[in-house]
Amino acid sequence: MKTLIFDCDGVLADTERDGHLPAFNQMFAEFDLPVRWSAAEYGERLKIGGGKERMASLLTDEFIEKANLPKDKDSQLAEIARWHKRKSEIYKEMVAAGRLSARPGIFRIIDEALKNNWRLAVASTSAQSSVEAVLNHVAGAENFAKFALILAGDVVPKKKPAPDIYLAAIEKLGANPNETLVVEDSRNGLLAAHGANLKCLITVNGYTEKEDFTEAALVVSSLGDPDGERTRVIKNRSAAQPKDFVTLEDLENCLR
């Protein structure tokens, strides 16, 4: 059985700029924290895997003083957990309101893969509830229920670019690495997949299009759709030959 594992943010939907960034900034305002991330600054924070970890990078001595935070580390981490919980609530409200649309080709590929007996999973560093909300929104409730596994958040101690989450996914699924393809959007995600000896297809976005994807089997602008956005092939090291959109056959050929 072939297995397809999706990252969430930037792969299932263009969630970073239009979802997570405004959710972080709304949360910062609600907690009266002395920070607002611009689109460019958030792009730099994305090099850090995990939302709580990105917020922890704010904890300079100056920030701690301005935000009137406790001095001990455990209390600071408790505050970050509280901020992250509220940020996740805001984000899920945005998803439920339909403010984040699926990236081109996502629903089509999920639907076709399930109909052709592929096993589907998600492996993401985002919070479990946020990932489930996005997946349910872009895949539809019927397809969402057919996913074999959703790994997210703090399920492994080391986040991407460490390979831990993909190694865990392979183990839990009992999948054959040679028959497993990962869909990612960033170098951190690619390195995580590569470190787990998995082939990886990259669909770039505005934050990641200039990153180094040397190890990827195929790099495209998006999966594309017959009646929508067309696929632009950026780099191809596989046997796939995508035309206007990436097909399930192209995904199979990425495994060759």
C-alpha positions in Angstrom: 0.0 0.0 0.0 1.3 3.4 -1.0 1.3 6.1 1.7 1.0 9.9 1.3 1.9 12.1 4.3 1.1 15.8 4.2 2.5 18.6 6.2 -0.3 21.1 7.2 0.7 24.8 7.1 1.6 26.0 3.6 0.7 22.6 2.1 -3.0 21.9 2.9 -3.7 25.7 2.9 -1.7 28.9 2.8 -2.2 29.3 6.5 0.9 31.1 7.6 0.4 34.6 6.2 -3.4 34.6 6.2 -4.0 32.5 9.4 -1.2 32.0 11.9 0.3 35.5 11.6 -2.9 37.4 12.2 -3.9 34.9 15.0 -0.5 35.5 16.7 -0.9 39.3 16.5 -4.5 39.3 17.8 -3.4 37.1 20.7 -0.4 39.5 21.4 -2.9 42.4 21.5 -5.3 40.6 23.8 -2.6 39.9 26.3 -1.1 43.4 25.9 2.3 42.0 24.9 4.8 44.4 23.4 5.2 42.7 20.0 3.5 42.7 16.6 5.0 40.6 13.9 5.2 41.9 10.4 4.9 39.5 7.4 8.7 39.7 6.9 9.5 39.2 10.6 7.1 36.3 10.8 8.9 34.7 7.8 12.1 34.7 9.9 10.3 33.2 12.9 9.1 30.3 10.6 12.6 29.0 10.5 11.8 27.9 14.1 9.7 24.8 14.2 6.5 25.1 16.4 4.4 28.0 17.6 5.4 27.8 21.2 9.0 27.7 20.2 8.6 30.8 18.1 7.0 32.6 21.0 9.8 31.4 23.3 12.3 33.1 21.0 10.8 36.4 22.1 12.0 35.9 25.7 14.9 38.3 25.8 15.6 40.2 29.1 14.2 43.3 27.6 10.9 41.6 26.5 10.5 39.9 29.8 10.8 43.2 31.6 8.4 45.1 29.2 5.8 42.3 29.3 6.1 42.1 33.1 6.7 38.4 32.9 7.9 36.2 35.8 11.6 35.6 36.0 11.7 31.8 36.4 11.7 29.6 33.3 8.8 27.3 34.4 6.4 30.2 34.9 7.5 31.7 31.6 6.7 28.4 29.8 3.3 28.3 31.5 2.6 31.8 30.2 3.6 30.7 26.7 1.3 27.7 26.9 -1.5 30.1 27.9 -0.8 32.4 24.9 -0.6 29.5 22.6 -3.9 28.1 23.7 -5.6 31.4 23.0 -3.8 31.8 19.7 -5.0 28.3 18.6 -8.6 29.3 19.5 -8.4 32.4 17.4 -6.9 30.4 14.5 -9.6 27.7 14.6 -12.3 30.4 14.6 -10.7 31.8 11.4 -10.7 28.3 9.8 -14.4 27.7 10.8 -15.3 31.1 9.3 -13.9 29.9 5.9 -11.1 32.5 5.8 -8.5 30.0 4.8 -8.9 28.1 1.5 -7.3 24.9 0.4 -4.2 25.2 -1.8 -4.7 24.2 -5.5 -5.0 20.5 -6.0 -5.2 19.5 -2.4 -8.8 18.3 -2.4 -8.4 16.6 -5.8 -5.3 14.7 -4.8 -6.7 13.6 -1.4 -9.9 12.4 -3.0 -8.1 10.5 -5.8 -5.6 9.0 -3.5 -8.3 7.7 -1.1 -10.3 6.3 -4.1 -7.1 4.5 -5.2 -6.5 2.9 -1.8 -3.6 5.1 -0.8 -3.1 5.4 3.0 -3.1 9.1 4.0 -1.6 10.9 7.0 -0.6 14.3 8.3 2.6 15.2 10.2 2.8 18.7 11.4 4.4 20.8 14.2 1.2 22.8 14.6 -1.3 22.2 17.4 -3.3 19.0 16.9 -6.7 20.8 17.1 -5.5 23.4 14.6 -4.3 20.7 12.1 -7.6 18.8 12.4 -9.6 22.0 11.8 -7.7 22.8 8.6 -7.8 19.2 7.3 -11.5 18.8 7.9 -12.1 22.2 6.1 -9.9 21.4 3.0 -10.6 17.7 2.7 -14.2 17.6 3.7 -15.7 15.6 6.6 -16.0 12.4 4.6 -12.4 12.3 3.5 -11.1 13.6 6.8 -12.6 10.6 8.5 -10.5 8.3 6.2 -7.1 9.6 7.2 -5.1 6.9 8.9 -3.1 9.1 11.1 -2.7 12.7 12.2 0.5 13.5 14.1 0.8 17.1 15.3 2.1 19.5 18.0 4.3 18.0 20.8 3.9 14.4 19.8 7.7 14.1 19.4 10.3 15.9 21.5 12.3 17.2 18.5 10.4 19.1 15.8 11.3 19.6 12.2 14.0 19.7 10.7 14.6 16.7 13.0 13.1 13.6 11.3 11.4 12.4 14.5 7.8 13.1 13.4 8.2 11.2 10.1 10.0 8.3 11.8 7.0 8.1 14.3 4.5 8.2 11.4 6.2 5.4 9.6 6.3 3.3 12.7 2.7 3.9 13.7 1.4 3.3 10.2 3.6 0.3 9.6 4.4 1.9 6.2 7.2 0.9 3.8 9.5 4.0 3.4 10.1 3.1 -0.2 6.3 3.4 -0.9 5.8 6.6 1.2 5.8 10.1 -0.3 5.8 13.3 1.8 4.4 16.6 0.7 6.1 19.6 2.3 6.5 23.3 1.6 9.8 24.3 3.4 13.4 23.3 3.8 12.8 22.3 7.4 10.1 19.9 6.3 12.2 18.6 3.5 15.1 17.9 5.9 12.8 16.1 8.3 11.5 13.9 5.5 15.0 13.3 4.0 16.3 12.5 7.5 13.7 9.7 7.7 14.8 8.4 4.3 11.5 9.4 2.6 11.0 10.9 -0.8 9.6 14.4 -0.7 7.5 16.6 -3.1 7.7 20.3 -2.4 4.9 22.8 -3.1 6.4 26.2 -2.4 4.7 29.3 -1.1 5.6 33.0 -0.7 7.6 32.3 2.4 9.6 29.4 1.1 10.0 29.7 -2.7 13.6 30.8 -2.4 14.7 28.1 -0.1 17.1 25.3 -1.0 15.3 22.1 -2.1 18.2 20.2 -3.4 17.1 16.9 -1.9 13.5 17.0 -3.1 12.2 14.6 -5.8 9.9 17.3 -7.3 9.5 21.0 -6.6 6.3 22.8 -7.9 4.5 26.1 -7.5 1.4 24.1 -6.4 -0.3 20.8 -7.2 -2.6 22.7 -9.6 -6.1 21.9 -10.8 -7.6 21.2 -14.3 -10.0 24.1 -13.9 -7.9 26.4 -11.8 -4.3 27.3 -11.1 -1.7 25.7 -13.3 1.4 23.9 -11.9 4.8 25.4 -12.6 7.6 22.9 -12.3 10.6 24.5 -10.5 12.9 21.4 -10.2 12.4 17.8 -11.0 14.7 14.9 -10.0 12.0 12.2 -10.4 10.3 10.2 -13.1 7.2 12.4 -12.8 6.3 14.5 -15.8 3.6 16.9 -14.5 1.8 19.1 -17.1 -0.7 21.7 -16.1 -1.4 19.9 -12.8 0.2 17.2 -10.7 -1.6 13.8 -11.0 -1.7 10.8 -8.8 0.5 9.1 -11.4 3.0 11.8 -10.9 3.1 11.1 -7.2 3.7 7.4 -7.9 6.6 8.4 -10.2 8.1 10.5 -7.5 8.7 7.3 -5.6 10.8 5.8 -8.4 
